[in-house]
Amino acid sequence: MTGTTPTHVTAQRLQGKTALITGGAQGFGKAIGIKFIAEGARVLVLDIIEPPEEFKGDFSNNITYVRGDVTSLDDWQKALGQALSVYGHLDIVVNNAGVLHKAQPSIELSDEEWERVFRVNVKQIHLSTKTIIPYLLKEKRAGLFINTSSASGARPRPNLVWYGASKGAVNTATKGLAIEWAPHNIRVNAVCPSVGDTAMMPLFLGHNSSEEAQAKMLSSIPLGRVCQPSDVANTVAFLASDEAAYLTGVCLEVDGGRGI
């Protein structure tokens, strides 16, 4: 029509989708939850800590919070039950919860800390698929798992050897699960961030927050900055959308070029 300005409406990429996000109370997970809701998804967060204030306001109608431990099969079953009770179905699982040990010589890491790192970072994926895939198969639903890995999974570094090993296991599990469940239209991908602007950064630096330590870290990242939660959230939202429908078994680096 002459004299009118066309209006372009961008469709919400995750409209009608329901997602379960672990570790969604802070850091990357919180950013993913906020991004998913902005893209039209309904979100259930599984975390061991209290929900952030951001989830108690305008988002409250689109988010459900479950206190639970990702290393507990009972808590995974509780989370699935809650998702189905509140939203009726589940489409996407983001295995984002993760822990990091303090940067230190590998032989000095305690057995307890080693077990905690592998229990949270790796067992979580085992329990999520053990719980959610039978539901997807029973309902004949397509499904998607997105695992938060790390640049360290493919490019290990001194003093974070066992953290890197746990994320290497995440990458291998992502690819193995992808090929195993592809015939059922269940896809599995991962994102691999470099060091992020989160509460974990002091552990990456070994609690050495000097300008020299930070400059050394940044020198390994060609783009010259650390990974922001929004960088990860935007990437995960793409992988969760229909735009990425042909991607499975992908471990997508979100690392500012560090892996080159």
N, C-alpha and C positions, 0 to 999 in steps of 0.2 A: 504494500500500500504506500502510495506516494506521501512523503512527509513524515513517516514514522520511523522510529529507530528499532531495528530488530533486537529482540531480547534473546540472549543465549543462556540457556539453563543447563548447568553441568549436573548430570545425574550423579547421585551418590553411588559410589562403586560397590558398596557392601549392603545396599538396601535389602532388607529381608533376611540377612544372614545373622546367625547367632554364633558368637565366638567365646571360647573359654581361654582366658589368659592367665598363666601362672606368674607369680612375682609381679603382679600388676599394681602394687601399691606405691612403687617408687621407680626411679631410673627409667630404663628403656621400657619396662612393662607399663608404667603409668602413661608414658607418651604414646605407646601403642594403643592402649585403651581409649585415650582421648581422641586419637586419630580415627580409630574404628567407629566410635560413636558419631564423630563428625561425618563419616562416610556412610552413615545409615545403619550400622550394625547394632545389635543388642549384645551386651557383654556381660559375662560372668567372670569375676576375678577370684582366683584361688591364691591366697597368700597367708603367711603366718603372722603378719602384723596388721594393725588397724588400717582401715581404708583412709586414704588422704582426703583432705577437705574438698579437693576438686571434684570428688565423686559424690558429694552430699548435696549439691545444689541442682543446677539445671539438668545434670546428667542422671539424676536419681531414678528417673523413669526408664532409663535404658541400661542400667547397670545393676547387677546383683553381686553381692560380696559374700564369699564363703571363707571363713577362717579354716585353714587346713595346711597340712604338710605334704609337699609333693612326693615325698618318699614313702607315703602311707597309701596302700591300696584302698583301705577303708575311706580315706579322705577323697581319693579320686572317684570312688563310687558315689560318695555323698555329693560331690560337685556335679557329676553327671545327672544324678537324680534331681538336684536343684535346678539345673539348666532345663531339663525336660518339664519339670513342674511349673516353672515360671514362664518359659518361652516356647515349650512344646517340641523343640527340636534343637539339634546341635550340628553345626556345619564345619567349624574351624576350631582347631586347638593350637594355641601358641605356647609352646614349651619355653618360656622365657626365664623362669626362675633359675638363678645360678649363684654359685659362690666361688670365691677366689682365695687362695692362700697368700700370705704375705710373700713378696719376692725375697727369696733366700736360697742358699745352696741346697740342691736337691736332697743331699744326704742328711740335712738337718730338719727336714719336714717330719713332724710327728706322725705316727701311725694313725692316730685319731683324726688329724687334719686331712691326711691322705684319703681316709675312708669317707669323711664328710664331703670332700670335693667330688669324689666319684659317685657317692650316693645321691647327691642333689643334681649334679650335672648330667649323669648318665642314667641312673635308675629311674629318674623322673620320666624319661622317654619310654623306657620299658613299661612302666605302670600306666602311662597315658594311653599307649597303644593297646595294652592288655585290657584296658577298661573301655576305651571308646570304639575300637575297631569292631568288636562283637556287636555293639549297638548299631553301627553303620551297616554291617552285613545283615543283621536281622531286619532293619528297616529298608534295606536296599537303597541306601542313600550314598551319594558321592560325599567324600570327605577330604579334608585337608589338614595336614599337620605342618606347622612352621616351627623349627627349632632355632633358638638363639645359640649359635656357636661362637666362634671367635677367630680373628686372624691368626691367633696362636695355634689353632687346630691344624693349620697347614704349614705354618712357619713358626716353629717353636723358638723360644728364646731362653737364654740362661736364667736361672733362678726362679723361673715359672714353669719348670719342666713338667710337673705333674698336673698343673692346671691345663697346660697345652695338651698333655696326653688325654685328659678327660674330654677336651673339645675335639681332639682327633677322633675319639670314640664317637662323639656326637655326629661328626661328618660321615664316618663309616656307617653308623646306624641309619642316618638319613638316606644315604644311597641304597643301603640294603633293603630298608623298609619300602623305599620307593619302587624298587623293581619287584618286590614280593607282592605288593598290594595294588600295583597299577591295573591288573586285569579287573579289579573291582571298582575302578575309578576313584581310588583313594590315593591322593598325591601327598608327597612328603618332600619338603624343601627346608633349607636353612639359610640364615643370614650370618655373616661372619664379620662383626665389627672390629675395628681397631680399638685401642684404649679409648674409653668414653668419658664424657663429662658427667660422671656419676659418683656415688659414694665409694665405689670400688677403686677410684684412681689412686688414693694413698697406698693401697696394697700393691698396685702395679709398680709404684715408685719405691716400695719398701719403706714407706713412711719417711722418705727423704723428699721433702717438698721444696728443696732449694731451687733457685733459678737455674743453676747448672744442671740439676737432674731433669727439670722440666724441659730445658732447651735440648738436652740430649734425646729425650723422648720425642720431641717434636721434629728433630732432625731426621728421624726415621720415617716420617710421613710426608710424602711429596707435596701434598696440599697445605702442609704447614699448620694444621690445627687438629685438635682431637675430635673424635666422633661425638656429635650431639645426639641426644635422645630422639630429636625430630628426624635426623638422618635415618635412624633405624626404623622409626615408626612409619615414615613414608615408604621405605622399601618393603616392609612387612605388609603394608596396606596394598601395595602393588601385587605382591605375591598372593595375597588373599583374594584379589579381584579376579573377575572373569578374563581380564586382559592377560593373565598369566596361566590360562587354562591348559596350555600345552607344556608347562614346565613341571617337571618332577625330578627328584634326585639332584636338584641344583643347590650348591652351597655358594651363595652369592656374597662376594666380598663387599663390605661397606667400610672401607679402610683408608680412604684418601690416597690410594695408590701405594700403600705400604707393602703390599704383597708383590709388587712388580720387581 
